[in-house]
Amino acid sequence: MNASQIKQPLRRLFLIWMILVYFWELLLLSNLPKHVDTCLYGSPPKNFCMLPEALAFTLQAINPWQFLMFTALMLLYGGGLWMSLGGWLPHRFSWLYFLLQGGLVLLLSLVTQGNNVVSNLYLVLALQALSLSRQTRFVLAVAGGVLLLFSLSLLWNSWTWEYGDWGNFLVRVASGTDYTALLPFVVGYLILYAQQIRSHTQLATAHVELEKTHRQLQEATAQLEELTLRAERQRMARELHDTLAQSLAGLIRQLDIANLHLAHQRPEQAQAIVQEASASAREALTTARSAIDDLRSTTATPSELIEMIQEEIESFITATGIPCAADLEALEALPLPLYEHVCRAIAEGLTNIARHAQAHRAWICTAENEHVLTIDIHDDGIGFSPPEVPAQTGHYGLLGLRERMRLVGGQMEVSSAKGAGTLLHLQFPISYEEALR
């Protein structure tokens, strides 16, 4: 329900309320209730007990100046009330509005004949403050001001001026009015209202925080999806390099050699190379299919991992004729998430030896120390100066290997010198938490 839907019924209620209060005070100003009691219960009976005579008596008994003053003040009070509920009063003037309205009611208390009329007008102000503002301090301030002004009105109308007796004043107020019950009710209602506003504010704050958290969760989800896609692309790039790219590079070398034999009129050697290339292509196809299966899902035991690496070493020896000694015992402590990375890293090291080292021997050593797996891939080839390692486009082996090591929180070092061979030193964290990082 919006503000206009709330204020429209309030305007009607306050209009009816003001009309009833106005005529109620007119009856009090004319002393009509006292004369009716005299008419009904007095002796002898009076001649103005009929309604026409009673109305005529009422008009004659009202003090004209008191009537005009009361009517003018009520019109000002009602006009301000109507303008405020109609939305014609700027919010920044709310304090001034309630001060003026309270002052009008205080003046009315000097004109009226009963405290009940004044209490009704003050209750209207308190109810209006509740309807216009959601600020607890503002509502409590208006309610406190209303109670203070009403107390002053009550003091003015009930004080025994001849004696100035405070005790007599309090006894008269407590015994002659219902304010002892009304005032605690108003205070209790204001306390409940303040609690309701506080709960509403907390709920609104929680709603804002929930929306903020929801937006942050959406942003985090989007970032996670982007990072997942990026990681998957990088993984696919590594797999393509480790399978298809290396196999195709080998096929190209074999076909180049076959073409060279054909150019020198050596068809038998060329045919043998072509047959080897055909076998390599079939092997590459098998490897590619195996890599695709690995990308989907694979679970292996440590013994199966060691067996796969030994097969990789045997393929290296068969293809290059370079003997390779391997100590793979430490791989039994390797956690499952690192299987693929270790297998690909060793394959990449052997591929680099086959392509560039011109070595006569190669070694693979593994060791486990303080939750760190160390793998050394060493050859006795021609070596190189590490700063001279090419970084231009096309040399993706070391780049992909460095990316793998970064993903698992490991380290990679390349030690080499011309004529002294090359050492590829890899360190993998083998604690389960580090392996999943």
Secondary structure by P-SEA (a helix, b strand, c coil): ccaaaaaaaaaaaaaaaaaaaaaaaaaaaaaaaaaaaaaaccccccccccaaaaaaaaaaaccaaaaaaaaaaaaaaaaaaaaaaaccccccaaaaaaaaaaaaaaaaaaccccaaaaaaaaaaaaaaaaaccccaaaaaaaaaaaaaaaaaaaaaaccccccccaaaaaaaaaaccaaaaaaaaaaaaaaaaaaaaaaaaaaaaaaaaaaaaaaaaaaaaaaaaaaaaaaaaaaaaaaaaacaaaaaaaaaaaaaaaaaaaaaccaaaaaaaaaaaaaaaaaaaaaaaaaaaaaabbbbcaaaaaaaaaaaaaaaaaaccbbbbbbccccccccccaaaaaaaaaaaaaaaaaccccccbbbbbbbbcccbbbbbbbbccccccccccccccccaaaaaaaaaaaaacbbbbbbbcccbbbbbbbbbbcccccccc
